[in-house]
Amino acid sequence: MPVVPAISQRNRSIAALVRVLTTRQLIPFWLAIGLTFAAFGFLIDVMADGRSAPLKLALNVFFTGVLVVGIVWARMTNRRRTFGAVAAVYFLYTLLASRAFRGLSAVPPGRLLLDGAGAMLALMGGVALFIHFINSSASRYLRVRTEIELAHDIHQVLVPPIDRRIGDVEFYGWSFASGEVGGDLVDVVEHEGGWLGYVADVSGHGVASGVVMGMFKSSLRARMLSGTGLAALLADLNTVLIPLMPATSFITVAGVRGWGTRIECAVAGHHPVLRVRGTQVDEITPPQMAVGMFPDAIFEAHVIDWQPGDFLALVTDGLLEVFDTQDRELGLAGVRKVLAAHHARPLAEIAERMLAGARAHGPQLDDQTVLLIRWLTTASA
């Protein structure tokens, strides 16, 4: 299952890059590359003592510039077939040109001067376009960078680390984004007569996912203050957010609501909530549809058994979909192993060991988020 999302995400990234590379603002960039390397067409004629036919000279200048533009395009978009096609076309051109243009022995008057002037003009034009592109791109980059920094600061406010206690229940959690702005969320909401702890994962990455994540958190907190049940809460969020989200977006959620000594759990398109009781780690939630997919979706929540000393673990994809050098996934099995081995330790230490295990297994590919919830025993309290 993890392979398909990775491939689709890669394709979306390449498609987005292609859209950027074909914008009008990048025309000077491509012209600069073409003109700079078109100068090699004139230099090739200089190496031939200026004996190339005029048409061959013109074709050399044109094809040399176009070749390098094609190579840069293929390299930036990681399109190996395009790279191979460009190289094959240029090889075919050189083969045909060498056979079609033969036998010119005399140097045309002024040819070397033409070659030198053509090479200089091409290089000067390329450099001028590069300078123009750099100047215009620098201002755009600074504006975009400022906006990303602002979005990052807002994200830090929206997703602070969790380390608190409500009655005899303690909570510990954090979220580490894979980029400047993450799409994961971890939160604990206290309301009259109870509390709600949850993690959520907005599909996609970057600023767009961060905006959806902010809408989700504000909508949930506004609705949760009324003390509604978890199933009704998910249904309300689904109804509210669908008209506001892009058609391709959705949100996976794992939530735990507690009141007194009772708790109910639910997941929506998310990995199961794990209950840790001693060394036994159980999945306690059945799967359900993600939030934001269908307007008439129905959600359910289940009251579960938990006892003093038990704790619950809620994690997002980033901690599970980590791959080693042999492309083996850490998965729920790796997380369960850590939870069982260190169940008696403080929640902060358990969370750190979970993160360390994921980082040791492979590089971070997605936002990594965890929330641990423990019912303290009398001795611990």
Sequence and secondary structure as in RCSB ss.txt:
>XXXX:A:sequence
MPVVPAISQRNRSIAALVRVLTTRQLIPFWLAIGLTFAAFGFLIDVMADGRSAPLKLALNVFFTGVLVVGIVWAR
MTNRRRTFGAVAAVYFLYTLLASRAFRGLSAVPPGRLLLDGAGAMLALMGGVALFIHFINSSASRYLRVRTEIEL
AHDIHQVLVPPIDRRIGDVEFYGWSFASGEVGGDLVDVVEHEGGWLGYVADVSGHGVASGVVMGMFKSSLRARML
SGTGLAALLADLNTVLIPLMPATSFITVAGVRGWGTRIECAVAGHHPVLRVRGTQVDEITPPQMAVGMFPDAIFE
AHVIDWQPGDFLALVTDGLLEVFDTQDRELGLAGVRKVLAAHHARPLAEIAERMLAGARAHGPQLDDQTVLLIRW
LTTASA
>XXXX:A:secstr
 THHHHHHHHHHHHHHHHHHHTSGGGHHHHHHHHHHHHHHHHHHHHHTTT S HHHHHHHHHHHHHHHHHHHHHH
HTT HHHHHHHHHHHHHHHHHHHHHS    S  TTHHHHHHHHHHHHHHHHHHHHHHHHHHHHHHHHHHHHHHHH
HHHHHHHHS  EEEEETTEEEEEEEE SSSS  EEEEEEEETTEEEEEEEEESS HHHHHHHHHHHHHHHHHHHT
TT  HHHHHHHHHHHHGGGS TT  EEEEEEEEETTEEEEEEESS   EEEETTEEEE       BTS TT    
 EEE   TT EEEEE HHHHS B TT  B HHHHHHHHHHHTTTS HHHHHHHHHHHHHHHS   S EEEEEEEE
  TTT 
